[in-house]
């Protein structure tokens, strides 16, 4: 069983990750509730996603997000 609690840079919980393939869904839910009780709900106090680059939308003058960094430091690419 693998459980990962991802914390943001400010110490808030960003999200909970469970390897649910080998676990009973009832056990996963009970574990999630226990983690929320101990560490708090995910994403509540975490800083927002920071957009780092934009790209031009084809056929328009609008710019849309191309890349961002979340509060855990992961790079997010938008398509």
Secondary structure, 3 states (H helix, E strand, C coil): CCEEEEECCCCCEEEEEECHHHCCHHHHHHHHHHHHHHHCCCCCCCCCCEEEEEEECCCCCCEEEEEEECCCCCEEECC
